[in-house]
Amino acid sequence: MSVSIDITGLLPERIHVVPSPLAELGMALHALAEPGHHPGLQGWATAVSARMDPCLADRMCDADFLWRTTFSDVFAPFAGIPGRQALPGATLAEELDLLDKLTDEQFVDAALEFTCQSSYAEPNRSILGTPEVQQRALELAAARGPHQVRFTRRLLADPSAVRAWFRQLVEDCDEAFFADTWERLQHQLAADARHKTDLLRRKGLAEALKAVSGAASLDEEARLITFDKITEGRTVTGDGSLVLVPTSLGWPHLMVLHRYGWQPAITYPISGPGLTAPPSVEQLTRRMSALAHPARMRLCRHLARGAYTTGELADAHGLTAPEVSRHLSVLKKAGLVTTRRRGRYVQHQLDIGVVSRLGSDFIEGVLR
């Protein structure tokens, strides 16, 4: 399983390493929503949550599926600008202006990423112009919960209003907590960007990618960058650019934007905090045995990002519902998966606290 970027014809001067305040704000929102993914940020998350205005916290909950279970490409609007050579803005306001330049179709498609549709890289797909696609989006949103259904209906009915609402939410988050955080982080991110840019100039793309992540590799002859991830995807730079975006809040997530028609972008963590001690030998044996099956590893990738129903997992992985149920049963017996009921849906989720004790290699693999 891997995500690859075909860089045939990509010129060295079109490879850029640029921090993104909007992407980092998205990472901050994710860390607040899923502190278990980021043990090194729990102190920061607790402090921010404690002083947050309750009204803002409620508004964040209304759309947290944009950054909780998936990381929507609305946080990388530069990649959707025609010409595929735009860069992240230097300020949050500049990046929000780029967001306003996306078409309604682009914005809706990116915002609906949380429904886990399998058409992320599908060409010539019109959401706003195809009732069947809209109905499918609503059906998928229904499995996520009532908030998601309401958001999807609003988004399909009036994309401009939702875009304005999202922009206001981002600006309010910036005023409430992110501006101070960005002030502390931007110098560290800029320094890393300069370092990676220097590596590109002196030693080439292969060495720069090696410094970005051990999961990235370059086949010089095939002109193909490959990322070792528990998912499949492919994109091309074509006559556009390749953008690398460093994040200080994002470890262990390594994200490769490969949406069809958008500029490829790589968001990579610049540091990784240590995790807790490994489990006992007995626990390790039982849990690693449960994870020995490749299908269960792929399921863990989904379950690490949020709670999913058996039907959603079956649809995403091309399995039957009984097959998924059998795999989930093994994972639950090993204590790796928890289950909860939301209305008529039963959702399953990976217990990050438990799997973190398996070691950083595993948790980084499923969250990469």
Phi, psi and chi 1 to 4 in degrees:
 res  aa     phi    psi   chi1   chi2   chi3   chi4
   1 MET       -  133.2  -54.6  -70.0  -77.5      -
   2 SER  -163.9  162.4   62.8      -      -      -
   3 VAL  -116.0  132.3  175.7      -      -      -
   4 SER  -127.6  152.5   59.8      -      -      -
   5 ILE  -125.6  118.0  -57.4  174.6      -      -
   6 ASP   -80.1  116.1 -175.1  -23.8      -      -
   7 ILE  -109.1   24.5   59.2  169.7      -      -
   8 THR   -55.7  126.3  -58.9      -      -      -
   9 GLY    83.6   -1.7      -      -      -      -
  10 LEU   -71.8  124.9  178.3   65.7      -      -
  11 LEU   -83.3  144.8  -59.8  174.9      -      -
  12 PRO   -54.9  -35.1  -25.0   34.0      -      -
  13 GLU   -73.4   -7.5   57.9  -93.5   27.9      -
  14 ARG  -100.3   15.5  -71.2 -173.4  177.4  173.4
  15 ILE  -104.6  121.7  -55.8  173.3      -      -
  16 HIS  -127.2  142.1  -51.3  -81.7      -      -
  17 VAL  -116.3  110.9 -171.2      -      -      -
  18 VAL  -140.3  124.6 -174.0      -      -      -
  19 PRO   -65.3  153.6  -19.5   32.6      -      -
  20 SER  -131.9  113.2  163.8      -      -      -
  21 PRO   -63.1  -34.4   15.1  -26.6      -      -
  22 LEU   -69.6  -41.6 -178.2   57.1      -      -
  23 ALA   -63.2  -38.8      -      -      -      -
  24 GLU   -69.7  -34.1 -162.6   69.7   -6.9      -
  25 LEU   -65.0  -39.8  173.3   54.3      -      -
  26 GLY   -60.6  -40.6      -      -      -      -
  27 MET   -65.0  -37.9  -72.2  -64.0 -174.7      -
  28 ALA   -62.6  -43.6      -      -      -      -
  29 LEU   -62.7  -39.8  -68.8  169.0      -      -
  30 HIS   -63.7  -44.4  173.0   71.7      -      -
  31 ALA   -62.8  -34.7      -      -      -      -
  32 LEU   -70.6  -35.8  -69.6  170.4      -      -
  33 ALA   -79.6  -32.0      -      -      -      -
  34 GLU  -129.9   69.0  -69.2  -74.6    1.6      -
  35 PRO   -62.0  -23.6   21.1  -33.1      -      -
  36 GLY   -65.0  -22.9      -      -      -      -
  37 HIS   -75.3  -17.4  -72.9 -165.3      -      -
  38 HIS  -134.6   71.8  -54.4  -87.2      -      -
  39 PRO   -58.8  -28.5   18.9  -31.5      -      -
  40 GLY   -75.6   -9.8      -      -      -      -
  41 LEU  -110.3    8.8  -62.9  176.2      -      -
  42 GLN   -64.4  -35.4  -71.6 -174.8   -2.3      -
  43 GLY   -63.6  -45.6      -      -      -      -
  44 TRP   -62.3  -46.0  170.8   83.9      -      -
  45 ALA   -62.1  -40.5      -      -      -      -
  46 THR   -64.4  -42.7  -60.7      -      -      -
  47 ALA   -65.1  -42.6      -      -      -      -
  48 VAL   -65.9  -44.7  169.8      -      -      -
  49 SER   -64.1  -35.9  -61.3      -      -      -
  50 ALA   -66.2  -32.1      -      -      -      -
  51 ARG  -103.4    7.3   66.8  174.1 -175.1  -93.3
  52 MET   -77.4  139.6 -173.2  176.0  -63.0      -
  53 ASP   -63.4  130.3  178.2   77.1      -      -
  54 PRO   -57.5  -35.3  -24.5   33.8      -      -
  55 CYS   -64.9  -41.4  -68.3      -      -      -
  56 LEU   -66.2  -41.0  176.9   58.8      -      -
  57 ALA   -59.3  -40.6      -      -      -      -
  58 ASP   -64.9  -41.3  -71.9  -17.5      -      -
  59 ARG   -65.3  -36.7  -71.1  164.1   58.0 -152.5
  60 MET   -63.4  -37.5  -72.0  165.5   56.9      -
  61 CYS   -65.3  -28.8  -72.3      -      -      -
  62 ASP   -64.2  -21.3  -74.4  -19.3      -      -
  63 ALA  -136.5   20.2      -      -      -      -
  64 ASP   -66.8  -14.5   66.5   -4.4      -      -
  65 PHE   -68.9  -11.7   38.5   83.9      -      -
  66 LEU   -74.7  -19.2  -66.7  176.8      -      -
  67 TRP  -134.6   -3.2   53.7   78.1      -      -
  68 ARG   -85.3  -66.6  179.5 -170.1  -72.5  -89.0
  69 THR   -86.4  -28.4   57.6      -      -      -
  70 THR  -133.8  161.4   56.5      -      -      -
  71 PHE  -111.2  100.6 -166.6   77.4      -      -
  72 SER   -64.0  146.2  172.0      -      -      -
  73 ASP   -72.7   -1.4  -70.8  -19.9      -      -
  74 VAL   -63.1  -17.6  -62.1      -      -      -
  75 PHE   -85.7    1.6  -68.9  101.5      -      -
  76 ALA  -133.5   56.8      -      -      -      -
  77 PRO   -63.5  -25.4   24.6  -35.0      -      -
  78 PHE   -56.3  -31.8   68.2   90.0      -      -
  79 ALA   -70.2  -20.3      -      -      -      -
  80 GLY   -95.8   -0.5      -      -      -      -
  81 ILE   -71.1  133.6  -59.5  -60.2      -      -
  82 PRO   -52.4  143.4  -27.3   35.6      -      -
  83 GLY    97.0  -21.9      -      -      -      -
  84 ARG    53.1   38.8  -54.2 -151.7  -59.7  174.3
  85 GLN  -132.2    9.7  -65.8 -171.0   32.4      -
  86 ALA   -73.3  157.0      -      -      -      -
  87 LEU  -120.3  159.5  -61.2  177.5      -      -
  88 PRO   -57.3  148.1  -24.4   34.5      -      -
  89 GLY   -74.0  158.3      -      -      -      -
  90 ALA   -74.6  -24.2      -      -      -      -
  91 THR  -127.0  163.0   66.1      -      -      -
  92 LEU   -62.5  -39.1 -170.5   61.4      -      -
  93 ALA   -61.2  -41.2      -      -      -      -
  94 GLU   -62.8  -38.4  -70.4  179.4   15.3      -
  95 GLU   -72.0  -35.2  -64.5 -142.2   86.5      -
  96 LEU   -67.7  -31.3  -69.9  173.7      -      -
  97 ASP   -65.5  -36.6  -71.1  -17.9      -      -
  98 LEU   -64.7  -39.0  -69.6  175.2      -      -
  99 LEU   -59.0  -38.8 -177.5   67.2      -      -
 100 ASP   -66.5  -20.5  -71.3  -19.4      -      -
 101 LYS   -82.9  -13.1  -67.1 -178.9  179.9  180.0
 102 LEU   -68.2  147.3  -62.8 -177.8      -      -
 103 THR   -70.1  161.7   65.4      -      -      -
 104 ASP   -59.1  -37.6  -76.6  -13.1      -      -
 105 GLU   -62.3  -44.1 -172.1   75.7   40.0      -
 106 GLN   -63.6  -45.8  -73.9  178.7  -56.5      -
 107 PHE   -63.8  -45.3  179.3   75.5      -      -
 108 VAL   -63.5  -44.7  170.3      -      -      -
 109 ASP   -59.8  -43.7 -166.2   31.6      -      -
 110 ALA   -69.7  -39.5      -      -      -      -
 111 ALA   -69.5  -26.4      -      -      -      -
 112 LEU   -85.8    8.9  -76.1  178.4      -      -
 113 GLU   -58.8  -28.4 -165.9  173.7  -29.7      -
 114 PHE   -64.6  -17.7   73.8   89.4      -      -
 115 THR   -77.2   -2.8   59.8      -      -      -
 116 CYS    62.7   33.6  -54.6      -      -      -
 117 GLN   -66.3  146.2  -62.6 -174.5   76.9      -
 118 SER   -86.4   13.7   58.2      -      -      -
 119 SER  -106.6   25.4   50.5      -      -      -
 120 TYR   -54.2  -41.0 -177.4   85.9      -      -
 121 ALA  -107.8   22.9      -      -      -      -
 122 GLU   -86.0  128.8 -178.0  178.6  -47.6      -
 123 PRO   -80.1  157.6   29.6  -34.5      -      -
 124 ASN    54.8   41.7  -56.7  -39.6      -      -
 125 ARG  -108.1  126.3 -175.5  175.1   69.5  104.9
 126 SER  -111.6  115.8  172.6      -      -      -
 127 ILE   -79.4  -50.2  -65.0  177.6      -      -
 128 LEU   -68.7  -23.5  -63.3  178.4      -      -
 129 GLY  -102.0    6.2      -      -      -      -
 130 THR  -130.3  102.7  -49.6      -      -      -
 131 PRO   -56.6  -35.0  -25.3   34.4      -      -
 132 GLU   -65.5  -38.8  -65.5   81.3    4.9      -
 133 VAL   -69.0  -38.6  176.8      -      -      -
 134 GLN   -63.2  -43.2  -66.8 -174.3   31.5      -
 135 GLN   -63.9  -39.0 -177.0   57.9   39.5      -
 136 ARG   -64.4  -39.1  178.7   57.3  175.2  160.6
 137 ALA   -62.6  -40.9      -      -      -      -
 138 LEU   -66.5  -38.2  -73.7  167.0      -      -
 139 GLU   -64.4  -42.1  -68.7  170.8   -3.3      -
 140 LEU   -68.6  -38.1  -68.4  169.1      -      -
 141 ALA   -64.7  -32.8      -      -      -      -
 142 ALA   -60.2  -32.7      -      -      -      -
 143 ALA   -73.7  -17.6      -      -      -      -
 144 ARG   -85.6  -28.4  -47.3  -55.3  -50.4  137.9
 145 GLY   138.5  167.8      -      -      -      -
 146 PRO   -65.0  -34.7   20.7  -32.3      -      -
 147 HIS   -59.4  -43.8  -76.7  -48.4      -      -
 148 GLN   -65.9  -37.2  -71.0   86.8  -29.9      -
 149 VAL   -65.0  -46.6  174.2      -      -      -
 150 ARG   -61.1  -43.5  -72.2 -166.0  -68.0  -89.9
 151 PHE   -61.9  -44.5  178.2   84.8      -      -
 152 THR   -63.0  -41.3  -58.3      -      -      -
 153 ARG   -62.7  -44.9  -69.0 -170.4 -174.8  -80.3
 154 ARG   -61.7  -43.2  -70.9  171.2   53.0 -154.0
 155 LEU   -63.6  -44.8 -177.1   64.7      -      -
 156 LEU   -70.7  -32.5  -65.5  173.6      -      -
 157 ALA   -79.6  -36.8      -      -      -      -
 158 ASP  -149.4   77.6 -165.7  -12.8      -      -
 159 PRO   -57.6  -37.5  -21.2   31.8      -      -
 160 SER   -63.7  -40.2  -63.2      -      -      -
 161 ALA   -66.3  -40.8      -      -      -      -
 162 VAL   -67.4  -38.0  174.3      -      -      -
 163 ARG   -62.5  -43.0 -164.7 -165.2  -51.7 -125.4
 164 ALA   -65.3  -39.3      -      -      -      -
 165 TRP   -63.1  -42.9  175.9   86.8      -      -
 166 PHE   -64.9  -42.5  177.0   76.1      -      -
 167 ARG   -61.1  -42.9  176.6  169.9 -176.5  143.3
 168 GLN   -64.3  -39.0 -172.6   61.9   58.2      -
 169 LEU   -61.4  -45.1  175.1   64.2      -      -
 170 VAL   -61.5  -44.1  167.8      -      -      -
 171 GLU   -64.2  -38.2  -69.7  172.9  -18.4      -
 172 ASP   -69.5  -36.9  -69.3  -13.7      -      -
 173 CYS   -64.9  -38.0  -72.7      -      -      -
 174 ASP   -61.3  -45.5 -176.5   49.7      -      -
 175 GLU   -67.9  -37.6 -178.4  178.9   -6.8      -
 176 ALA   -73.9  -41.2      -      -      -      -
 177 PHE  -150.6  -25.2   65.2   86.9      -      -
 178 PHE   -79.5  -31.4 -177.2   69.3      -      -
 179 ALA   -57.1  -43.2      -      -      -      -
 180 ASP   -66.2  -40.1  -69.2  -19.9      -      -
 181 THR   -64.3  -44.8  -59.2      -      -      -
 182 TRP   -63.9  -36.4  179.9 -110.4      -      -
 183 GLU   -59.1  -36.8 -179.4   64.1   27.4      -
 184 ARG   -78.9  -31.7  -66.2 -165.1  -58.0  -89.1
 185 LEU   -92.5  -27.4  -64.0  179.4      -      -
 186 GLN   -62.3  -31.9   62.2  176.8  -34.8      -
 187 HIS   -70.3  -39.0  -54.2  -66.1      -      -
 188 GLN   -64.4  -42.1  179.7 -173.4   19.5      -
 189 LEU   -67.6  -40.1  -64.9  174.1      -      -
 190 ALA   -64.3  -39.0      -      -      -      -
 191 ALA   -64.6  -41.4      -      -      -      -
 192 ASP   -66.2  -39.6 -173.8   84.4      -      -
 193 ALA   -61.6  -40.9      -      -      -      -
 194 ARG   -64.5  -40.6  -71.9 -167.1  -62.7  -90.3
 195 HIS   -63.5  -45.8  171.4   63.3      -      -
 196 LYS   -67.4  -36.5  -62.8  -62.3 -169.7  -61.2
 197 THR   -64.6  -39.3  -59.6      -      -      -
 198 ASP   -64.4  -40.1 -174.8   56.1      -      -
 199 LEU   -61.8  -41.9  -85.2  177.9      -      -
 200 LEU   -58.2  -44.3  -81.7  167.4      -      -
 201 ARG   -72.4  -39.7  -68.5  171.6  177.5  168.3
 202 ARG   -87.2  -38.7  -68.2 -172.0  -61.4  105.5
 203 LYS  -122.2   -7.5  -62.6 -172.6  176.4 -179.0
 204 GLY    96.8  173.5      -      -      -      -
 205 LEU   -65.8  -37.4 -179.3   57.3      -      -
 206 ALA   -59.6  -45.0      -      -      -      -
 207 GLU   -69.0  -37.7  -72.8  -61.3  -46.2      -
 208 ALA   -64.4  -41.5      -      -      -      -
 209 LEU   -65.7  -37.4  -71.6  171.7      -      -
 210 LYS   -62.3  -36.1 -173.1 -176.5  -61.2 -176.2
 211 ALA   -74.0  -27.4      -      -      -      -
 212 VAL   -69.7  -48.6  162.9      -      -      -
 213 SER  -165.7  142.1  171.5      -      -      -
 214 GLY   -69.1  -11.7      -      -      -      -
 215 ALA   -86.4   -3.1      -      -      -      -
 216 ALA  -106.2  138.8      -      -      -      -
 217 SER  -144.1  155.0   60.9      -      -      -
 218 LEU  -122.6  124.8  172.3   64.4      -      -
 219 ASP   -94.0  101.6 -175.3  -30.1      -      -
 220 GLU   -61.1  -41.2  -66.2  -85.9   12.8      -
 221 GLU   -68.2  -44.4 -176.0  175.2  -10.5      -
 222 ALA   -82.7   -9.7      -      -      -      -
 223 ARG    55.3   53.9  -58.7  -61.2  -69.0  163.7
 224 LEU  -135.2  124.3 -167.3   70.4      -      -
 225 ILE   -94.4  131.2  -56.3  172.8      -      -
 226 THR  -123.3  135.9  -58.3      -      -      -
 227 PHE  -115.7  124.1  -60.0   86.5      -      -
 228 ASP   -75.7   98.9 -179.4   24.8      -      -
 229 LYS  -136.6  155.0  -68.0  171.2   65.7   71.1
 230 ILE   -86.3   58.8  -50.1  177.6      -      -
 231 THR  -163.2  168.2 -173.6      -      -      -
 232 GLU  -117.9  140.4  -70.6  -77.4   -4.6      -
 233 GLY  -174.2  155.5      -      -      -      -
 234 ARG  -152.0  141.5 -174.8  179.1  177.9   88.4
 235 THR  -149.8  174.8 -171.3      -      -      -
 236 VAL  -134.7  149.4  -61.3      -      -      -
 237 THR   -81.6  -30.9   54.0      -      -      -
 238 GLY    56.5 -131.5      -      -      -      -
 239 ASP   -94.4   15.3   57.4   -2.2      -      -
 240 GLY   -96.2 -152.2      -      -      -      -
 241 SER  -120.4  173.7  -60.1      -      -      -
 242 LEU  -123.6  126.9  175.9   65.4      -      -
 243 VAL  -117.8  130.2  179.6      -      -      -
 244 LEU  -108.7  126.9  -75.0   73.1      -      -
 245 VAL  -117.7  111.6  179.6      -      -      -
 246 PRO   -76.6  145.1   28.3  -32.9      -      -
 247 THR  -132.6  138.1  170.2      -      -      -
 248 SER   -93.1  -24.6 -178.8      -      -      -
 249 LEU   -97.7   -2.2  -58.7  176.8      -      -
 250 GLY   -93.5   -8.1      -      -      -      -
 251 TRP   -58.0  136.7 -176.3   92.1      -      -
 252 PRO   -99.4   19.1   37.5  -36.5      -      -
 253 HIS   -76.9  125.6  -55.5  -61.5      -      -
 254 LEU  -115.1  113.2  171.8   68.1      -      -
 255 MET  -115.2  134.6  -63.0 -177.1  -64.8      -
 256 VAL  -118.4  112.1 -176.0      -      -      -
 257 LEU   -78.3  114.9 -167.5  161.1      -      -
 258 HIS  -131.4   32.0   56.5  -75.7      -      -
 259 ARG   -64.4  137.4 -178.4  178.2  -63.5  -82.0
 260 TYR   -58.8  130.7 -179.9   81.3      -      -
 261 GLY    85.5   -9.6      -      -      -      -
 262 TRP   -98.3  158.2  -71.6   43.4      -      -
 263 GLN   -68.3  130.8  178.4 -179.7 -171.3      -
 264 PRO   -62.7  139.9  -20.6   32.4      -      -
 265 ALA  -145.4  145.0      -      -      -      -
 266 ILE  -120.9  120.4  -55.4  159.8      -      -
 267 THR  -104.3  119.2  -57.8      -      -      -
 268 TYR  -127.3  144.6   66.1   92.9      -      -
 269 PRO   -79.7  143.3   28.2  -32.9      -      -
 270 ILE   -96.9   -6.6   64.2  173.9      -      -
 271 SER  -158.4  162.2   61.9      -      -      -
 272 GLY  -142.4  117.8      -      -      -      -
 273 PRO   -70.2  156.4   26.8  -33.5      -      -
 274 GLY   -72.6  156.9      -      -      -      -
 275 LEU  -110.2 -179.9  -65.6  169.7      -      -
 276 THR   -74.5  174.0   55.3      -      -      -
 277 ALA   -65.4  154.4      -      -      -      -
 278 PRO   -69.6  162.3   24.6  -33.4      -      -
 279 PRO   -73.6  175.4   29.2  -35.6      -      -
 280 SER   -67.0  164.9   67.4      -      -      -
 281 VAL   -61.2  -41.2  173.1      -      -      -
 282 GLU   -63.4  -45.5 -178.3 -178.8   -3.8      -
 283 GLN   -64.6  -42.9  -70.2  173.1  -38.8      -
 284 LEU   -61.2  -44.2 -178.2   62.3      -      -
 285 THR   -60.9  -46.4  -59.3      -      -      -
 286 ARG   -64.6  -43.7 -176.1  168.8   60.9 -109.5
 287 ARG   -75.5  -38.7  -69.9  169.0  179.8  169.0
 288 MET   -68.3  -31.0  -65.7  -53.5  -69.4      -
 289 SER   -63.8  -39.9  176.8      -      -      -
 290 ALA   -65.7  -29.2      -      -      -      -
 291 LEU   -92.8    3.4  -65.5  167.8      -      -
 292 ALA   -68.8  -24.3      -      -      -      -
 293 HIS   -82.1  129.4 -162.1  -70.6      -      -
 294 PRO   -61.1  -32.4   17.7  -30.4      -      -
 295 ALA   -65.0  -36.4      -      -      -      -
 296 ARG   -71.4  -32.5  -70.2 -163.0  -78.1  -88.4
 297 MET   -63.3  -41.1  -78.1  -71.4  -69.4      -
 298 ARG   -67.1  -38.3  -69.6 -166.7  -67.2  -87.4
 299 LEU   -62.3  -37.8  -71.0  172.8      -      -
 300 CYS   -62.0  -32.7  -77.7      -      -      -
 301 ARG   -62.3  -44.3  178.3 -178.4  178.8  -86.5
 302 HIS   -66.2  -45.9  -99.6   93.6      -      -
 303 LEU   -69.8  -20.0  -62.8  170.8      -      -
 304 ALA   -72.5  -23.0      -      -      -      -
 305 ARG   -94.8  -12.3  -73.5  165.3  167.9   75.7
 306 GLY   167.2 -176.4      -      -      -      -
 307 ALA   -91.1  133.5      -      -      -      -
 308 TYR  -134.1  150.9  -66.9   89.3      -      -
 309 THR   -83.0  163.8   65.2      -      -      -
 310 THR   -59.6  -40.8  -60.6      -      -      -
 311 GLY   -63.9  -40.2      -      -      -      -
 312 GLU   -63.3  -43.8  -73.0  178.8  -56.3      -
 313 LEU   -65.4  -40.3  -66.9  169.1      -      -
 314 ALA   -62.0  -43.5      -      -      -      -
 315 ASP   -66.2  -40.0 -174.8   55.8      -      -
 316 ALA   -71.5  -30.5      -      -      -      -
 317 HIS  -109.9    4.1  -67.4  -84.5      -      -
 318 GLY    67.9   30.7      -      -      -      -
 319 LEU  -111.8  164.7  -58.8  171.2      -      -
 320 THR   -82.9  157.5   65.7      -      -      -
 321 ALA   -58.4  -42.5      -      -      -      -
 322 PRO   -61.0  -37.5  -26.7   36.4      -      -
 323 GLU   -63.0  -45.3  -73.6  174.7  -36.1      -
 324 VAL   -62.2  -41.6  171.6      -      -      -
 325 SER   -60.2  -40.8  -66.6      -      -      -
 326 ARG   -64.5  -42.3  -73.8 -166.1  -67.8  -89.2
 327 HIS   -66.1  -41.3  -72.6  -51.4      -      -
 328 LEU   -63.0  -36.6  -71.7  173.8      -      -
 329 SER   -60.8  -42.1  177.5      -      -      -
 330 VAL   -64.4  -43.7  173.7      -      -      -
 331 LEU   -65.7  -37.9  -67.2  169.7      -      -
 332 LYS   -68.9  -39.1  -76.8 -171.6  -80.1 -171.0
 333 LYS   -63.2  -28.8  -73.1  179.0 -179.8  177.1
 334 ALA   -83.6   -1.9      -      -      -      -
 335 GLY    76.5   20.1      -      -      -      -
 336 LEU   -95.2  -19.1  -62.4  171.2      -      -
 337 VAL  -126.8  138.1  167.9      -      -      -
 338 THR  -109.7  158.5   59.7      -      -      -
 339 THR  -129.9  141.5  -61.5      -      -      -
 340 ARG  -144.0  154.8   68.1 -175.7 -178.6 -171.9
 341 ARG  -106.4  133.1  178.2  173.8  -70.7  -81.9
 342 ARG  -127.5   99.0  -65.1 -170.9   63.2  178.0
 343 GLY    64.5 -125.7      -      -      -      -
 344 ARG   -91.1    4.0   62.9 -170.5  178.9   94.2
 345 TYR  -105.9  139.0  -63.4  100.8      -      -
 346 VAL  -106.4  122.1  175.5      -      -      -
 347 GLN  -114.5  147.0  -62.6 -179.0  -33.0      -
 348 HIS  -119.8  147.4  -45.9  -80.8      -      -
 349 GLN  -149.2  144.1 -173.8  166.9   18.0      -
 350 LEU   -70.1  136.5 -159.3   67.6      -      -
 351 ASP   -83.8   97.7 -170.6  -31.9      -      -
 352 ILE   -61.1  -35.9  -65.5  -65.0      -      -
 353 GLY   -60.1  -37.0      -      -      -      -
 354 VAL   -75.4  -48.4  171.4      -      -      -
 355 VAL   -69.1  -23.9  -60.7      -      -      -
 356 SER   -63.0  -27.1   68.4      -      -      -
 357 ARG   -77.0   -7.0  -67.8 -168.0  -69.5  -85.7
 358 LEU   -78.4  -13.8  -65.9  178.6      -      -
 359 GLY   117.8  159.6      -      -      -      -
 360 SER   -68.2  -28.7   58.8      -      -      -
 361 ASP   -61.6  -44.0  -73.1  -13.0      -      -
 362 PHE   -68.8  -50.1  174.8   73.7      -      -
 363 ILE   -65.1  -35.1 -166.9  170.4      -      -
 364 GLU   -68.7  -33.8 -175.3  173.8   -6.4      -
 365 GLY   -64.8  -45.6      -      -      -      -
 366 VAL   -78.3  -22.7  -64.2      -      -      -
 367 LEU   -98.7   -2.4  -69.1  176.4      -      -
 368 ARG   -61.9      - -177.6  178.4  -61.9  148.8
